[in-house]
Amino acid sequence: MVDIGRTPKTNHFEVQFNLTLSSSSREVYILGFKQSCNCFDIAPNSQKIQPGRSAMFKAVINFEKTHIDEISKQFHLYAWPVVNKDGARIILDEAKIEFCGTVYDPLHIEESEIRLGKLLEGRQYSEEVKIGVESKWEIGIEQEPQYWKIEIHPIKNEAAYQMVLTEKKMIPSGKFKDTLVLWGKNIENIIIYRNMQISGIIEDRVKIEPERIDFGVVSVGEEIVVSLELKNSDESNRFGIRDYEIPHAFEATEATISKDAHTIEISLLPVEAGLVNDVIKIYVKSKYNDEKICIVSVAGIIIKKSQGKEVIQFKHAGDDKVLLKQ
């Protein structure tokens, strides 16, 4: 039995051992070893052992492949020499080699994912996270995430570090997931790596409601009146409507922006028959000159001109779209 003792969970751990085949009366040629799992290799692959003599081998264990997820867990690994006996490959079951010990994770991160929750678009955020480590281990940054600047500081009188995340780049609105890679190193220069996920949701500071308009079927020349309302989530930096852009299948006969620049009413005249799946772009600007384009999806069918004229008006009432025909 080869007792490795307490060892850190790394992807490269080496242990040397002697192999003596005392029962053999002649030279034995070791062709290799049969292992109990693919988490370790033994070198050299082949070696001759004289009767009553020993040979030195080295086992390289990748504890990352052992699926040991607990902080501390005992392990048992086995190997059997494969020899050449009269031209045949024979596994020596009686010469089984056992490796045992306890694995621990020196860079124990209680949460592998930092969940930041809902964040407001365009704001700068900072978050603190505590990371526990084994004594005599230090940690650092192998790869910073795409959107966050990371600072790591040891906590005095604790086997732990304080990690500070500060947004360094504007994150697009919607759900996001970023990856941070940390390294850990001990006094023996054993190095391990750990991934951390940083996730959350970026909410728009400003949006236009309704976000989608389905106008159904209309004829070329039938006027559609669209009323859109600007919603501000950032009270410290209010936005207002400045301009707009409509799909090429329409012409704008009239557009009115309210005094507070929070609503716009556009009279659209269909000029081109066909299927419409396009957008209205609303350009907004804040009092600090931040600019943003809000998108309203527009869908429906425009057919060739029919008799008479019908005005179809869309307005926003709470969270529901109201369709009025006049």
C-alpha positions in Angstrom: 0.0 0.0 0.0 1.2 3.5 -0.9 -0.2 6.0 1.7 -0.1 9.4 0.1 -1.5 11.1 3.2 -3.4 14.4 3.0 -2.9 16.0 -0.3 -4.4 19.0 -2.1 -6.9 18.4 -4.9 -4.8 19.3 -8.0 -4.6 18.1 -11.6 -1.0 16.9 -11.2 0.2 15.1 -8.1 3.3 12.9 -8.2 4.2 10.0 -5.9 7.1 7.6 -6.2 7.0 3.9 -5.1 9.1 0.8 -5.3 7.9 -2.4 -6.8 9.5 -5.7 -5.7 8.4 -9.1 -7.1 9.9 -11.3 -4.4 8.1 -14.5 -5.6 9.8 -14.5 -9.0 13.0 -16.6 -9.5 13.8 -15.0 -12.9 13.9 -11.6 -14.5 10.5 -10.1 -15.0 9.7 -7.6 -17.8 7.0 -5.1 -16.8 5.0 -4.1 -19.9 2.8 -1.5 -18.1 0.0 -1.3 -15.5 -3.7 -1.8 -15.5 -5.3 1.0 -13.5 -8.7 1.1 -11.6 -9.5 4.5 -13.2 -8.2 6.9 -15.8 -7.3 9.5 -13.2 -3.7 8.4 -12.9 -0.8 7.2 -15.0 2.4 5.2 -14.0 5.8 5.7 -15.5 8.0 4.3 -16.9 5.7 2.2 -19.1 8.1 -0.7 -19.2 11.0 -1.9 -17.1 12.9 -5.1 -16.2 13.1 -6.3 -12.6 15.8 -8.7 -11.6 14.9 -11.5 -9.0 14.8 -10.1 -5.5 15.4 -6.5 -6.8 13.2 -3.5 -6.8 12.3 -0.9 -9.5 11.3 2.7 -9.0 8.0 3.9 -10.6 6.2 7.2 -10.5 2.4 7.6 -10.3 0.9 10.9 -11.6 -2.6 11.5 -10.3 -5.1 13.9 -11.6 -7.5 14.5 -8.7 -9.6 16.7 -10.9 -10.8 13.5 -12.7 -11.7 11.7 -9.5 -15.0 13.6 -9.1 -14.2 14.3 -5.4 -16.3 17.3 -4.8 -16.2 17.4 -1.0 -13.6 19.5 0.9 -12.1 16.3 2.4 -12.5 12.7 1.2 -10.6 9.5 1.4 -9.6 7.8 -1.8 -8.4 4.4 -2.9 -6.8 3.8 -6.3 -5.4 0.5 -7.6 -2.9 -0.7 -10.2 -1.8 -4.2 -11.3 1.5 -4.9 -13.1 1.2 -6.3 -16.6 4.1 -8.6 -17.5 5.4 -10.6 -20.4 5.2 -14.3 -19.6 6.2 -16.7 -22.3 5.2 -14.2 -25.0 1.8 -13.5 -23.4 0.6 -10.4 -21.6 -0.4 -11.4 -18.0 -1.9 -9.3 -15.3 -0.4 -10.0 -11.9 -3.5 -9.9 -9.6 -1.4 -10.9 -6.6 0.9 -7.8 -7.1 -1.9 -5.3 -6.7 -0.7 -1.8 -5.7 -3.0 0.4 -3.6 -2.8 4.1 -3.4 -4.7 5.7 -0.5 -5.0 9.1 1.2 -7.2 12.1 1.8 -7.9 14.8 -0.7 -8.7 18.3 0.3 -9.6 21.4 -1.7 -7.2 24.2 -0.6 -9.1 26.8 -2.6 -12.6 26.2 -1.3 -15.1 28.6 -2.8 -18.4 28.4 -1.0 -20.3 29.7 -4.1 -19.0 28.8 -7.5 -21.3 31.4 -9.0 -21.7 35.0 -7.9 -25.3 36.0 -8.6 -25.7 39.8 -8.8 -29.4 39.8 -9.4 -31.0 42.7 -11.3 -28.8 45.6 -12.2 -29.8 48.9 -13.8 -28.3 49.5 -17.3 -25.5 52.1 -17.4 -24.8 52.2 -13.6 -21.4 51.3 -12.1 -21.6 48.5 -9.6 -19.3 47.0 -7.0 -19.7 43.7 -5.2 -17.7 42.1 -2.4 -17.3 38.3 -2.1 -15.5 36.3 0.6 -13.3 33.3 -0.5 -12.1 30.8 2.1 -8.7 29.1 1.5 -6.4 26.7 3.4 -3.6 28.3 5.4 -0.3 28.6 3.5 -2.1 29.0 0.3 -2.4 32.3 -1.7 -4.7 33.1 -4.6 -4.6 35.4 -7.6 -6.3 36.1 -10.9 -5.5 34.0 -13.9 -8.1 35.5 -16.2 -10.4 38.4 -15.5 -14.0 38.3 -16.7 -15.0 40.3 -19.7 -17.1 43.0 -17.9 -15.6 43.2 -14.4 -12.4 44.5 -12.8 -11.4 42.2 -10.0 -9.4 43.1 -6.9 -8.4 40.5 -4.3 -7.1 41.3 -0.8 -6.2 38.9 2.1 -8.3 39.2 5.2 -6.2 39.8 8.3 -6.1 36.9 10.8 -8.3 34.7 8.5 -7.6 32.0 6.0 -9.7 33.9 3.5 -9.7 36.6 0.8 -12.0 39.5 0.0 -12.8 39.9 -3.6 -14.2 43.2 -5.0 -15.9 43.2 -8.4 -16.3 46.6 -10.2 -18.0 46.9 -13.5 -15.4 48.0 -16.1 -17.4 47.8 -19.3 -21.1 48.4 -20.0 -23.0 45.1 -20.1 -25.7 44.8 -22.7 -29.2 44.6 -21.3 -30.7 41.2 -20.6 -29.2 38.1 -18.9 -25.4 37.9 -18.7 -22.9 35.3 -17.5 -19.2 36.0 -17.2 -16.3 33.8 -16.1 -13.4 34.5 -13.7 -10.4 32.1 -13.4 -8.5 32.1 -10.1 -5.2 30.4 -9.3 -4.1 29.0 -6.0 -0.5 28.3 -5.0 1.1 26.9 -1.9 4.7 27.1 -0.5 5.6 24.0 -2.6 4.5 25.8 -5.7 1.6 23.5 -6.4 -0.8 25.5 -8.5 -4.5 24.8 -9.0 -7.2 26.7 -10.9 -10.8 27.4 -10.2 -13.5 28.9 -12.3 -16.2 31.3 -10.9 -19.3 32.4 -12.8 -20.6 35.9 -12.5 -24.3 36.2 -13.5 -27.2 38.6 -13.4 -29.7 40.6 -15.3 -29.2 44.1 -16.8 -32.5 46.0 -16.9 -33.0 48.8 -19.3 -32.9 52.3 -17.8 -35.4 53.4 -20.4 -37.8 51.6 -22.7 -40.7 52.3 -25.0 -44.2 50.8 -24.4 -45.8 49.0 -26.1 -42.7 47.0 -27.2 -44.6 45.4 -30.1 -47.4 46.4 -32.4 -49.4 43.9 -34.5 -51.6 46.0 -36.8 -53.3 43.0 -38.6 -54.4 43.6 -42.1 -54.6 47.1 -43.6 -54.8 48.6 -47.1 -52.4 50.9 -48.8 -53.5 54.4 -47.8 -55.3 53.4 -44.5 -53.8 55.6 -41.8 -52.5 54.0 -38.6 -52.0 56.1 -35.5 -49.4 54.8 -33.1 -49.0 56.2 -29.5 -45.8 55.3 -27.7 -44.8 56.0 -24.1 -41.3 56.4 -22.7 -40.7 54.6 -19.3 -37.7 55.8 -17.2 -36.2 53.5 -14.5 -33.4 55.9 -13.7 -34.9 58.8 -11.8 -31.5 60.5 -11.5 -31.0 60.7 -15.2 -34.3 61.3 -17.0 -34.6 60.5 -20.7 -36.7 62.2 -23.3 -37.8 61.4 -26.9 -35.8 63.3 -29.5 -36.5 61.6 -32.8 -37.8 58.5 -34.6 -37.4 56.3 -37.6 -40.2 54.3 -39.2 -40.2 51.2 -41.5 -39.8 51.8 -45.3 -43.4 50.4 -45.9 -44.8 53.6 -44.3 -44.7 57.3 -44.6 -45.2 59.5 -41.5 -48.0 62.0 -42.2 -47.7 63.5 -38.7 -45.7 63.0 -35.5 -46.3 64.8 -32.2 -43.9 64.6 -29.2 -45.4 65.7 -25.8 -44.0 68.7 -23.9 -42.4 66.4 -21.3 -40.9 64.3 -24.2 -42.4 61.1 -22.7 -44.9 60.3 -25.4 -45.0 60.4 -29.1 -47.9 59.9 -31.5 -47.0 59.0 -35.1 -49.5 58.8 -38.0 -48.3 56.1 -40.4 -49.5 55.8 -43.9 -49.0 52.4 -45.6 -47.4 53.0 -49.0 -46.2 49.5 -50.0 -48.1 46.3 -50.0 -46.7 43.1 -48.5 -45.8 41.4 -45.2 -44.4 43.8 -42.6 -42.0 42.5 -39.9 -39.9 45.6 -39.0 -39.2 48.0 -36.3 -39.8 51.6 -35.3 -36.7 53.2 -33.8 -37.2 55.9 -31.1 -34.1 58.0 -30.3 -33.9 59.2 -26.7 -31.5 61.4 -24.9 -31.0 62.1 -21.2 -30.3 65.4 -19.4 -26.6 64.3 -19.2 -26.6 63.7 -22.9 -26.7 59.9 -22.7 -28.2 58.6 -25.9 -30.1 55.4 -26.6 -32.2 53.8 -29.3 -35.4 52.1 -28.3 -36.9 49.5 -30.6 -40.7 48.8 -31.1 -41.5 45.7 -33.2 -44.1 46.3 -36.0 -45.8 43.4 -37.7 -48.8 42.9 -40.0 -49.9 42.7 -43.6 -50.5 45.6 -46.1 -52.8 44.9 -49.0 -53.6 46.9 -52.1 -55.8 49.9 -51.7 -59.5 49.3 -51.0 -62.5 51.6 -51.1 -63.0 54.0 -48.2 -60.7 54.9 -45.4 -60.2 53.4 -42.0 -58.1 54.8 -39.1 -56.6 52.2 -36.8 -55.3 53.6 -33.6 -53.0 51.8 -31.1 -52.7 53.1 -27.5 -51.1 51.7 -24.4 -53.3 51.1 -21.4 -51.3 49.6 -18.5 -49.7 46.4 -19.6 -52.3 45.7 -22.3 -52.5 47.0 -25.9 -55.8 48.5 -26.9 -56.8 48.5 -30.6 -59.3 51.2 -31.6 -61.0 51.3 -35.0 -62.7 54.5 -36.2 
